[in-house]
Amino acid sequence: MNAKQILDELGQKISQTVANSPVKDIEKNAKAMFSGALNKMDLVTREEFDVQQQVLVKTRMKLNELEERFAALEARLNGETESTNSDNSEQEQVE
């Protein structure tokens, strides 16, 4: 046997030993427990998170725009109400 064959055979035996050892079973059980715990959690994928983040940014921008429009309309309405009140008070003074 040459050195390469000996190393290959040794590597195979080590792989078989590790595969049949309790360490491999513990690793499988740990992975299964971790996977089960993650499945119980209500997690989303990164892609879903990024999509929702974009929706939130757009919603915030729209909300800011609507708040500005509302403030402008409110100011306009208050300005018209004040001018109407001052017109009425001037008419009362004339009469």
N, CA, C and O atoms as CSV, one atom per row, in Angstrom:
chain,resi,resn,atom,element,x,y,z
A,1,MET,N,N,0.847,-1.191,0.000
A,1,MET,CA,C,0.000,0.000,0.000
A,1,MET,C,C,0.880,1.237,0.000
A,1,MET,O,O,1.910,1.310,0.669
A,2,ASN,N,N,0.431,2.186,-0.768
A,2,ASN,CA,C,1.184,3.431,-0.757
A,2,ASN,C,C,0.588,4.394,0.274
A,2,ASN,O,O,-0.453,4.108,0.866
A,3,ALA,N,N,1.232,5.500,0.480
A,3,ALA,CA,C,0.837,6.467,1.514
A,3,ALA,C,C,-0.538,7.065,1.225
A,3,ALA,O,O,-1.318,7.293,2.150
A,4,LYS,N,N,-0.838,7.317,-0.031
A,4,LYS,CA,C,-2.132,7.913,-0.389
A,4,LYS,C,C,-3.281,6.973,-0.038
A,4,LYS,O,O,-4.303,7.409,0.493
A,5,GLN,N,N,-3.117,5.709,-0.328
A,5,GLN,CA,C,-4.163,4.733,-0.012
A,5,GLN,C,C,-4.358,4.609,1.491
A,5,GLN,O,O,-5.485,4.499,1.973
A,6,ILE,N,N,-3.267,4.626,2.220
A,6,ILE,CA,C,-3.351,4.528,3.680
A,6,ILE,C,C,-4.096,5.735,4.248
A,6,ILE,O,O,-4.953,5.580,5.118
A,7,LEU,N,N,-3.773,6.931,3.762
A,7,LEU,CA,C,-4.444,8.150,4.238
A,7,LEU,C,C,-5.928,8.149,3.863
A,7,LEU,O,O,-6.773,8.559,4.659
A,8,ASP,N,N,-6.239,7.692,2.663
A,8,ASP,CA,C,-7.644,7.623,2.242
A,8,ASP,C,C,-8.432,6.651,3.119
A,8,ASP,O,O,-9.551,6.943,3.541
A,9,GLU,N,N,-7.827,5.489,3.385
A,9,GLU,CA,C,-8.492,4.492,4.221
A,9,GLU,C,C,-8.664,5.008,5.645
A,9,GLU,O,O,-9.705,4.793,6.265
A,10,LEU,N,N,-7.661,5.677,6.152
A,10,LEU,CA,C,-7.734,6.258,7.500
A,10,LEU,C,C,-8.821,7.328,7.561
A,10,LEU,O,O,-9.582,7.390,8.527
A,11,GLY,N,N,-8.893,8.160,6.540
A,11,GLY,CA,C,-9.924,9.196,6.480
A,11,GLY,C,C,-11.319,8.609,6.450
A,11,GLY,O,O,-12.226,9.130,7.099
A,12,GLN,N,N,-11.502,7.545,5.714
A,12,GLN,CA,C,-12.808,6.885,5.639
A,12,GLN,C,C,-13.196,6.292,6.999
A,12,GLN,O,O,-14.343,6.403,7.433
A,13,LYS,N,N,-12.227,5.664,7.657
A,13,LYS,CA,C,-12.520,5.075,8.967
A,13,LYS,C,C,-12.857,6.140,10.004
A,13,LYS,O,O,-13.738,5.943,10.841
A,14,ILE,N,N,-12.161,7.256,9.945
A,14,ILE,CA,C,-12.451,8.365,10.878
A,14,ILE,C,C,-13.845,8.913,10.588
A,14,ILE,O,O,-14.604,9.185,11.518
A,15,SER,N,N,-14.188,9.077,9.326
A,15,SER,CA,C,-15.521,9.582,8.951
A,15,SER,C,C,-16.617,8.640,9.428
A,15,SER,O,O,-17.652,9.079,9.930
A,16,GLN,N,N,-16.380,7.330,9.267
A,16,GLN,CA,C,-17.365,6.352,9.726
A,16,GLN,C,C,-17.508,6.387,11.242
A,16,GLN,O,O,-18.615,6.282,11.768
A,17,THR,N,N,-16.403,6.532,11.931
A,17,THR,CA,C,-16.430,6.568,13.396
A,17,THR,C,C,-17.192,7.790,13.886
A,17,THR,O,O,-18.011,7.692,14.799
A,18,VAL,N,N,-16.927,8.931,13.286
A,18,VAL,CA,C,-17.623,10.171,13.674
A,18,VAL,C,C,-19.098,10.073,13.331
A,18,VAL,O,O,-19.947,10.515,14.105
A,19,ALA,N,N,-19.410,9.497,12.174
A,19,ALA,CA,C,-20.803,9.375,11.750
A,19,ALA,C,C,-21.585,8.467,12.689
A,19,ALA,O,O,-22.777,8.685,12.906
A,20,ASN,N,N,-20.934,7.456,13.247
A,20,ASN,CA,C,-21.605,6.515,14.141
A,20,ASN,C,C,-21.483,6.895,15.613
A,20,ASN,O,O,-22.007,6.190,16.476
A,21,SER,N,N,-20.810,7.981,15.907
A,21,SER,CA,C,-20.580,8.341,17.307
A,21,SER,C,C,-21.771,9.105,17.885
A,21,SER,O,O,-22.603,9.622,17.140
A,22,PRO,N,N,-21.848,9.172,19.209
A,22,PRO,CA,C,-22.919,9.944,19.855
A,22,PRO,C,C,-22.847,11.434,19.532
A,22,PRO,O,O,-23.856,12.134,19.615
A,23,VAL,N,N,-21.680,11.917,19.171
A,23,VAL,CA,C,-21.533,13.336,18.829
A,23,VAL,C,C,-22.430,13.686,17.647
A,23,VAL,O,O,-23.061,14.742,17.633
A,24,LYS,N,N,-22.484,12.807,16.668
A,24,LYS,CA,C,-23.324,13.045,15.491
A,24,LYS,C,C,-24.804,13.067,15.884
A,24,LYS,O,O,-25.572,13.884,15.377
A,25,ASP,N,N,-25.198,12.167,16.789
A,25,ASP,CA,C,-26.583,12.140,17.261
A,25,ASP,C,C,-26.929,13.420,18.015
A,25,ASP,O,O,-28.010,13.986,17.849
A,26,ILE,N,N,-25.996,13.860,18.842
A,26,ILE,CA,C,-26.225,15.100,19.598
A,26,ILE,C,C,-26.367,16.272,18.633
A,26,ILE,O,O,-27.228,17.132,18.819
A,27,GLU,N,N,-25.532,16.307,17.610
A,27,GLU,CA,C,-25.607,17.375,16.613
A,27,GLU,C,C,-26.956,17.351,15.897
A,27,GLU,O,O,-27.577,18.396,15.702
A,28,LYS,N,N,-27.408,16.157,15.506
A,28,LYS,CA,C,-28.708,16.031,14.829
A,28,LYS,C,C,-29.836,16.501,15.744
A,28,LYS,O,O,-30.733,17.228,15.318
A,29,ASN,N,N,-29.780,16.073,17.011
A,29,ASN,CA,C,-30.828,16.465,17.964
A,29,ASN,C,C,-30.817,17.973,18.214
A,29,ASN,O,O,-31.873,18.601,18.289
A,30,ALA,N,N,-29.632,18.545,18.342
A,30,ALA,CA,C,-29.536,19.993,18.558
A,30,ALA,C,C,-30.107,20.748,17.362
A,30,ALA,O,O,-30.836,21.726,17.528
A,31,LYS,N,N,-29.770,20.291,16.154
A,31,LYS,CA,C,-30.309,20.946,14.951
A,31,LYS,C,C,-31.828,20.835,14.899
A,31,LYS,O,O,-32.516,21.792,14.546
A,32,ALA,N,N,-32.341,19.668,15.250
A,32,ALA,CA,C,-33.787,19.463,15.232
A,32,ALA,C,C,-34.479,20.359,16.263
A,32,ALA,O,O,-35.521,20.949,15.977
A,33,MET,N,N,-33.900,20.457,17.453
A,33,MET,CA,C,-34.490,21.306,18.502
A,33,MET,C,C,-34.461,22.774,18.083
A,33,MET,O,O,-35.444,23.497,18.248
A,34,PHE,N,N,-33.329,23.202,17.542
A,34,PHE,CA,C,-33.191,24.589,17.115
A,34,PHE,C,C,-34.166,24.894,15.980
A,34,PHE,O,O,-34.811,25.943,15.967
A,35,SER,N,N,-34.263,23.972,15.036
A,35,SER,CA,C,-35.188,24.150,13.913
A,35,SER,C,C,-36.631,24.217,14.408
A,35,SER,O,O,-37.413,25.044,13.938
A,36,GLY,N,N,-36.984,23.347,15.357
A,36,GLY,CA,C,-38.330,23.363,15.922
A,36,GLY,C,C,-38.637,24.657,16.647
A,36,GLY,O,O,-39.737,25.198,16.529
A,37,ALA,N,N,-37.662,25.155,17.401
A,37,ALA,CA,C,-37.860,26.414,18.124
A,37,ALA,C,C,-38.058,27.572,17.153
A,37,ALA,O,O,-38.905,28.436,17.380
A,38,LEU,N,N,-37.284,27.594,16.076
A,38,LEU,CA,C,-37.428,28.664,15.086
A,38,LEU,C,C,-38.771,28.582,14.367
A,38,LEU,O,O,-39.375,29.608,14.054
A,39,ASN,N,N,-39.231,27.379,14.109
A,39,ASN,CA,C,-40.523,27.218,13.440
A,39,ASN,C,C,-41.676,27.683,14.318
A,39,ASN,O,O,-42.688,28.161,13.805
A,40,LYS,N,N,-41.538,27.547,15.642
A,40,LYS,CA,C,-42.594,27.997,16.558
A,40,LYS,C,C,-42.672,29.516,16.618
A,40,LYS,O,O,-43.733,30.083,16.877
A,41,MET,N,N,-41.534,30.172,16.375
A,41,MET,CA,C,-41.514,31.636,16.388
A,41,MET,C,C,-42.139,32.150,15.099
A,41,MET,O,O,-42.069,31.504,14.053
A,42,ASP,N,N,-42.739,33.301,15.193
A,42,ASP,CA,C,-43.371,33.896,14.019
A,42,ASP,C,C,-42.350,34.789,13.319
A,42,ASP,O,O,-42.411,36.014,13.422
A,43,LEU,N,N,-41.420,34.170,12.612
A,43,LEU,CA,C,-40.341,34.901,11.953
A,43,LEU,C,C,-40.662,35.108,10.481
A,43,LEU,O,O,-41.408,34.336,9.878
A,44,VAL,N,N,-40.092,36.154,9.917
A,44,VAL,CA,C,-40.262,36.426,8.494
A,44,VAL,C,C,-38.904,36.346,7.815
A,44,VAL,O,O,-37.859,36.442,8.458
A,45,THR,N,N,-38.943,36.171,6.520
A,45,THR,CA,C,-37.692,36.142,5.768
A,45,THR,C,C,-37.166,37.560,5.612
A,45,THR,O,O,-37.900,38.529,5.809
A,46,ARG,N,N,-35.915,37.674,5.263
A,46,ARG,CA,C,-35.299,38.986,5.058
A,46,ARG,C,C,-36.023,39.729,3.932
A,46,ARG,O,O,-36.226,40.941,4.005
A,47,GLU,N,N,-36.405,38.988,2.898
A,47,GLU,CA,C,-37.102,39.590,1.757
A,47,GLU,C,C,-38.440,40.190,2.202
A,47,GLU,O,O,-38.774,41.313,1.826
A,48,GLU,N,N,-39.207,39.436,3.005
A,48,GLU,CA,C,-40.488,39.950,3.506
A,48,GLU,C,C,-40.271,41.178,4.379
A,48,GLU,O,O,-41.035,42.141,4.309
A,49,PHE,N,N,-39.235,41.141,5.196
A,49,PHE,CA,C,-38.928,42.280,6.063
A,49,PHE,C,C,-38.598,43.515,5.236
A,49,PHE,O,O,-39.094,44.605,5.525
A,50,ASP,N,N,-37.762,43.354,4.206
A,50,ASP,CA,C,-37.384,44.487,3.357
A,50,ASP,C,C,-38.590,45.072,2.633
A,50,ASP,O,O,-38.702,46.291,2.500
A,51,VAL,N,N,-39.488,44.217,2.167
A,51,VAL,CA,C,-40.700,44.695,1.485
A,51,VAL,C,C,-41.548,45.514,2.457
A,51,VAL,O,O,-42.014,46.600,2.111
A,52,GLN,N,N,-41.746,45.002,3.658
A,52,GLN,CA,C,-42.552,45.724,4.649
A,52,GLN,C,C,-41.887,47.037,5.060
A,52,GLN,O,O,-42.570,48.023,5.336
A,53,GLN,N,N,-40.570,47.046,5.098
A,53,GLN,CA,C,-39.859,48.279,5.430
A,53,GLN,C,C,-40.083,49.335,4.348
A,53,GLN,O,O,-40.267,50.512,4.660
A,54,GLN,N,N,-40.070,48.925,3.084
A,54,GLN,CA,C,-40.332,49.854,1.982
A,54,GLN,C,C,-41.761,50.380,2.055
A,54,GLN,O,O,-41.999,51.566,1.825
A,55,VAL,N,N,-42.705,49.510,2.371
A,55,VAL,CA,C,-44.105,49.931,2.511
A,55,VAL,C,C,-44.216,50.957,3.633
A,55,VAL,O,O,-44.926,51.953,3.494
A,56,LEU,N,N,-43.527,50.723,4.734
A,56,LEU,CA,C,-43.569,51.647,5.868
A,56,LEU,C,C,-42.987,53.010,5.494
A,56,LEU,O,O,-43.538,54.041,5.880
A,57,VAL,N,N,-41.894,53.027,4.758
A,57,VAL,CA,C,-41.292,54.295,4.329
A,57,VAL,C,C,-42.268,55.077,3.452
A,57,VAL,O,O,-42.448,56.281,3.636
A,58,LYS,N,N,-42.896,54.391,2.498
A,58,LYS,CA,C,-43.862,55.054,1.618
A,58,LYS,C,C,-45.057,55.568,2.417
A,58,LYS,O,O,-45.562,56.658,2.148
A,59,THR,N,N,-45.505,54.797,3.388
A,59,THR,CA,C,-46.645,55.201,4.214
A,59,THR,C,C,-46.304,56.432,5.033
A,59,THR,O,O,-47.119,57.345,5.160
A,60,ARG,N,N,-45.107,56.459,5.585
A,60,ARG,CA,C,-44.684,57.638,6.363
A,60,ARG,C,C,-44.612,58.878,5.486
A,60,ARG,O,O,-45.014,59.965,5.903
A,61,MET,N,N,-44.094,58.714,4.262
A,61,MET,CA,C,-44.015,59.857,3.356
A,61,MET,C,C,-45.417,60.369,3.027
A,61,MET,O,O,-45.651,61.578,3.022
A,62,LYS,N,N,-46.343,59.463,2.755
A,62,LYS,CA,C,-47.720,59.849,2.438
A,62,LYS,C,C,-48.371,60.524,3.640
A,62,LYS,O,O,-49.094,61.509,3.486
A,63,LEU,N,N,-48.117,59.997,4.837
A,63,LEU,CA,C,-48.674,60.593,6.045
A,63,LEU,C,C,-48.159,62.019,6.238
A,63,LEU,O,O,-48.933,62.915,6.575
A,64,ASN,N,N,-46.866,62.236,6.029
A,64,ASN,CA,C,-46.304,63.581,6.151
A,64,ASN,C,C,-46.926,64.533,5.137
A,64,ASN,O,O,-47.233,65.683,5.452
A,65,GLU,N,N,-47.107,64.038,3.917
A,65,GLU,CA,C,-47.733,64.856,2.879
A,65,GLU,C,C,-49.167,65.229,3.262
A,65,GLU,O,O,-49.577,66.378,3.102
A,66,LEU,N,N,-49.916,64.269,3.759
A,66,LEU,CA,C,-51.301,64.535,4.154
A,66,LEU,C,C,-51.369,65.472,5.361
A,66,LEU,O,O,-52.265,66.313,5.438
A,67,GLU,N,N,-50.438,65.337,6.297
A,67,GLU,CA,C,-50.409,66.250,7.441
A,67,GLU,C,C,-50.146,67.681,6.994
A,67,GLU,O,O,-50.750,68.619,7.515
A,68,GLU,N,N,-49.243,67.851,6.027
A,68,GLU,CA,C,-48.954,69.187,5.503
A,68,GLU,C,C,-50.174,69.770,4.791
A,68,GLU,O,O,-50.507,70.941,4.971
A,69,ARG,N,N,-50.834,68.946,3.984
A,69,ARG,CA,C,-52.035,69.419,3.282
A,69,ARG,C,C,-53.130,69.792,4.277
A,69,ARG,O,O,-53.813,70.802,4.109
A,70,PHE,N,N,-53.293,68.975,5.308
A,70,PHE,CA,C,-54.305,69.241,6.324
A,70,PHE,C,C,-54.006,70.545,7.052
A,70,PHE,O,O,-54.910,71.347,7.289
A,71,ALA,N,N,-52.743,70.761,7.408
A,71,ALA,CA,C,-52.359,71.990,8.100
A,71,ALA,C,C,-52.618,73.212,7.211
A,71,ALA,O,O,-53.068,74.250,7.695
A,72,ALA,N,N,-52.330,73.083,5.902
A,72,ALA,CA,C,-52.570,74.196,4.984
A,72,ALA,C,C,-54.063,74.482,4.863
A,72,ALA,O,O,-54.473,75.643,4.870
A,73,LEU,N,N,-54.878,73.435,4.754
A,73,LEU,CA,C,-56.326,73.633,4.670
A,73,LEU,C,C,-56.877,74.220,5.961
A,73,LEU,O,O,-57.757,75.080,5.939
A,74,GLU,N,N,-56.356,73.755,7.068
A,74,GLU,CA,C,-56.797,74.261,8.360
A,74,GLU,C,C,-56.440,75.743,8.501
A,74,GLU,O,O,-57.248,76.533,8.990
A,75,ALA,N,N,-55.236,76.116,8.075
A,75,ALA,CA,C,-54.829,77.515,8.142
A,75,ALA,C,C,-55.690,78.370,7.219
A,75,ALA,O,O,-56.075,79.486,7.570
A,76,ARG,N,N,-55.985,77.841,6.045
A,76,ARG,CA,C,-56.832,78.566,5.101
A,76,ARG,C,C,-58.240,78.751,5.667
A,76,ARG,O,O,-58.827,79.826,5.553
A,77,LEU,N,N,-58.770,77.700,6.273
A,77,LEU,CA,C,-60.097,77.769,6.867
A,77,LEU,C,C,-60.115,78.766,8.019
A,77,LEU,O,O,-61.062,79.543,8.146
A,78,ASN,N,N,-59.096,78.755,8.852
A,78,ASN,CA,C,-59.020,79.707,9.966
A,78,ASN,C,C,-58.892,81.134,9.455
A,78,ASN,O,O,-59.464,82.056,10.037
A,79,GLY,N,N,-58.153,81.319,8.382
A,79,GLY,CA,C,-58.015,82.650,7.792
A,79,GLY,C,C,-59.338,83.146,7.239
A,79,GLY,O,O,-59.672,84.319,7.407
A,80,GLU,N,N,-60.099,82.279,6.582
A,80,GLU,CA,C,-61.400,82.665,6.045
A,80,GLU,C,C,-62.383,82.947,7.166
A,80,GLU,O,O,-63.190,83.871,7.069
A,81,THR,N,N,-62.323,82.159,8.229
A,81,THR,CA,C,-63.230,82.360,9.360
A,81,THR,C,C,-62.945,83.697,10.030
A,81,THR,O,O,-63.874,84.417,10.397
A,82,GLU,N,N,-61.666,84.033,10.194
A,82,GLU,CA,C,-61.316,85.311,10.824
A,82,GLU,C,C,-61.730,86.483,9.951
A,82,GLU,O,O,-62.212,87.490,10.470
A,83,SER,N,N,-61.554,86.379,8.631
A,83,SER,CA,C,-61.945,87.484,7.756
A,83,SER,C,C,-63.463,87.607,7.713
A,83,SER,O,O,-63.982,88.719,7.614
A,84,THR,N,N,-64.177,86.509,7.785
A,84,THR,CA,C,-65.638,86.550,7.815
A,84,THR,C,C,-66.102,87.188,9.110
A,84,THR,O,O,-67.023,88.004,9.098
A,85,ASN,N,N,-65.489,86.836,10.220
A,85,ASN,CA,C,-65.847,87.427,11.510
A,85,ASN,C,C,-65.551,88.916,11.530
A,85,ASN,O,O,-66.349,89.682,12.070
A,86,SER,N,N,-64.437,89.354,10.964
A,86,SER,CA,C,-64.113,90.779,10.955
A,86,SER,C,C,-65.052,91.528,10.014
A,86,SER,O,O,-65.393,92.677,10.293
A,87,ASP,N,N,-65.483,90.911,8.903
A,87,ASP,CA,C,-66.449,91.533,7.996
A,87,ASP,C,C,-67.777,91.711,8.700
A,87,ASP,O,O,-68.411,92.758,8.566
A,88,ASN,N,N,-68.215,90.702,9.452
A,88,ASN,CA,C,-69.481,90.770,10.178
A,88,ASN,C,C,-69.426,91.859,11.254
A,88,ASN,O,O,-70.402,92.585,11.445
A,89,SER,N,N,-68.319,91.976,11.942
A,89,SER,CA,C,-68.228,92.971,13.008
A,89,SER,C,C,-68.194,94.380,12.426
A,89,SER,O,O,-68.703,95.312,13.048
A,90,GLU,N,N,-67.597,94.555,11.232
A,90,GLU,CA,C,-67.596,95.855,10.582
A,90,GLU,C,C,-69.006,96.231,10.135
A,90,GLU,O,O,-69.392,97.395,10.238
A,91,GLN,N,N,-69.779,95.265,9.640
A,91,GLN,CA,C,-71.145,95.544,9.224
A,91,GLN,C,C,-72.004,95.910,10.409
A,91,GLN,O,O,-72.867,96.781,10.302
A,92,GLU,N,N,-71.782,95.258,11.546
A,92,GLU,CA,C,-72.565,95.583,12.742
A,92,GLU,C,C,-72.263,96.999,13.218
A,92,GLU,O,O,-73.154,97.687,13.716
A,93,GLN,N,N,-71.024,97.439,13.071
A,93,GLN,CA,C,-70.660,98.780,13.505
A,93,GLN,C,C,-71.276,99.818,12.575
A,93,GLN,O,O,-71.628,100.906,13.031
A,94,VAL,N,N,-71.415,99.522,11.310
A,94,VAL,CA,C,-71.977,100.461,10.342
A,94,VAL,C,C,-73.470,100.622,10.599
A,94,VAL,O,O,-73.998,101.722,10.439
A,95,GLU,N,N,-74.148,99.583,10.983
A,95,GLU,CA,C,-75.583,99.638,11.178
A,95,GLU,C,C,-75.867,100.334,12.432
A,95,GLU,O,O,-77.031,100.496,12.798
